[in-house]
Amino acid sequence: MEFIDLKKQYKLYKDEIDKKIWDNINNATFINGKDVAELETTLASYVGAKYAVACSTGTDALLIPLMAYGIKAGDEIITTPFTFAATIEVICMLGAKPVFVDIDERTYNMDPTKIEAKITKNTKGIIPVSLYGQVADMDEINKIAKKHKLFVMEDACESFGAIYKGKKSCALSDVSATSFFPSKPLGCYGDGGMMFTSNTELYEKIKCIANHGQQGRYNHVMLGLNFRLDTLQAGIMLAKFKHFEDECIKRKEIGAKYTEKFKGSEVIAPYIAPYTDRCVYAQYSIRVKNREAVIKKLTEKGIPTAVHYPIPLHMQPGYQSFGYKVGDFPISETVAKEIMSLPMHPFLTDEEINTVTTAVREAL
Ligand SMILES: Cc1ncc(COP(=O)(O)O)c(C=O)c1O
């Protein structure tokens, strides 16, 4: 059994993907080819944002907007400690401080009720993370940000395709960042990312920063870097995107089937908040008390698992200089001890769901 079945996906869409790859090789426009622009307009319109800018990774998609906002040493950015390290790497890269807010015990996303207590005169923005494919409570977060004149950037690296109160992830804040890492809901065949905004001034800045800070060739108007997405990746994603909506529908159905099978057991299945119209289950993550034993039993049966994420960021050795200590974010700490992810992709069969859920129940 595969944790994420990219081989099956390729076999199903092979003709379309191969055609895109060979067309782009024959065209030889490997950088800034027409598929990059087409992917940007296609995905901007899909999420409902005015603009999209493709870039090299989800990490860079988080970094570039912070550069555009002029984030620097002494600034503070509010985010959650229960996320992938990239969310705070970008803050630290610019010399700013990640200020953590604990998560909601049910959704695992930032708890909006805890944000205001963390705002200081140095706070510049908030990065809520839409973890595991479910959007954070953006309306509440945006309300607080507006009151305190802060920007909001959704870390949508795990939530492309998710729907919150009828609106798509990536179009719910001043700017957002997603990742096309191969295992993401919409993945490419390497690294890739994208930023979305409806703010024209911000769009122009991020577009410029992503291409060496150039406005026209060799006219460097601001500090930038080479953050470009290559044309081959854009073409592959255009081919895959034709099937993306169907895949999101299947992901939602498979998540619901898993959850149904865990009813009445000790497993804490993912909680879907009333404001969530669609969770895309970038990961289907459950909580169990005896995680290591469950993982061992599943591994013995050939069922792959993963842990997203075993150590909250305030407890990671690389981030001790910020002075956080064990016990500061108790919900993140508890969840990190109990969480584990099960195989999840749009091609998972009923039989496989049965095999996994039976194995988990037996292991408990
Ligand atoms: C929440 C979150 N933020 C940021 C990233 C970084 O994305 P990438 O791996 O494309 O740089 C990821 C991807 O793993 C992620 O899950």
The ligand as an SDF file (V2000), in Angstrom:
LIG
                    3D

 16 16  0  0  0  0  0  0  0  0999 V2000
    2.5190   24.0290    6.4220 C   0  0  0  0  0  0  0  0  0  0  0  0
    3.6380   24.0720    5.4390 C   0  0  0  0  0  0  0  0  0  0  0  0
    4.2860   25.2310    5.2320 N   0  0  0  0  0  0  0  0  0  0  0  0
    5.2820   25.3310    4.3320 C   0  0  0  0  0  0  0  0  0  0  0  0
    5.7090   24.2450    3.5860 C   0  0  0  0  0  0  0  0  0  0  0  0
    6.8710   24.4020    2.6650 C   0  0  0  0  0  0  0  0  0  0  0  0
    6.6100   24.0300    1.3310 O   0  0  0  0  0  0  0  0  0  0  0  0
    7.7880   23.5150    0.3960 P   0  0  0  0  0  0  0  0  0  0  0  0
    8.1630   22.1560    0.8300 O   0  0  0  0  0  0  0  0  0  0  0  0
    7.1800   23.5180   -0.9850 O   0  0  0  0  0  0  0  0  0  0  0  0
    8.8940   24.4930    0.5060 O   0  0  0  0  0  0  0  0  0  0  0  0
    5.0560   23.0200    3.7600 C   0  0  0  0  0  0  0  0  0  0  0  0
    5.4490   21.8410    2.9660 C   0  0  0  0  0  0  0  0  0  0  0  0
    5.9010   20.8430    3.3710 O   0  0  0  0  0  0  0  0  0  0  0  0
    4.0090   22.9190    4.7260 C   0  0  0  0  0  0  0  0  0  0  0  0
    3.3880   21.7480    4.9410 O   0  0  0  0  0  0  0  0  0  0  0  0
  1  2  1  0
  2  3  1  0
  2 15  2  0
  3  4  2  0
  4  5  1  0
  5  6  1  0
  5 12  2  0
  6  7  1  0
  7  8  1  0
  8  9  2  0
  8 10  1  0
  8 11  1  0
 12 13  1  0
 12 15  1  0
 13 14  2  0
 15 16  1  0
M  END
$$$$
